[in-house]
Amino acid sequence: MFKDMWQRHMDCFQQLATMAEAIEQTAGRLAQVIAGGGKLLVCGNGGSAADAQHFAAELIGRFEKERASWPAIALTTDTSILTAIGNDYGFAEVFARQVQGLGRKGDALIGISTSGHSENVLRAVATAKSQGVFTVGLLGKDGGALKAQVDCPIVIANPNTARIQEAHIFILHFWAMRIEHILAAKA
C-alpha cells in the first residue's frame, strides 16, 4: 500500500517539471505585488483552506530566511466574518465579500480549488477582477471553471484530491521560497 501511494505521488509530481516556467513566473508576479506595496489574499475550502492559511503564515512569519513580515491574508480564518457572511449572504459569498472589502488594485488573489469549481472561489475571483486584482488559480483535475476565469491558472492534472493537495503545498512552499529570494535581492 505504501509503495503504491508513493508511486502515485511521484507520478503526479512528474508533471511539475513541465509547469516549471509558469510556476516560476507566478512567483515573480507575486513578489512584484508585495514589492509594489500590495498584499496577497488567499482562499479555498477544506484542505485548500488549510493550504491558504499555511501559505499566509509563511509570508507573515517566515519561510527560510529572517526578514520583515509581508502582507498576506487567508480569507478562511475569521470565524465571525465567515459565519456572518454565510448567514446573511450565503456560503457562496464568504470570500467575495472579503475581497470586496480588502482587495485593491495592485493586490493578488490566490484561489485554491482541487476541483476548479468551488462557487465561493469563483465569486471571489470575479470580485477581484472587477477591482483590478491579479488572480491566480491553484487548481486540480482539468482546472474546472476557474481555469478560464483567473489570470494565471496552475493546474495539477490528476484525478486524486490528495495528490493534487500534495502538489499544491509543494508549489506554495516554492512560491514562499522564491518570493524570499527575489525580495531579499531587492533589499
Summary of the structure (lengths in Angstrom):
residues: 187
radius of gyration: 15.9
end to end distance: 47.7
largest distance: 48.2
contacts: 644
relative contact order: 0.19
helix: 59%
strand: 13%
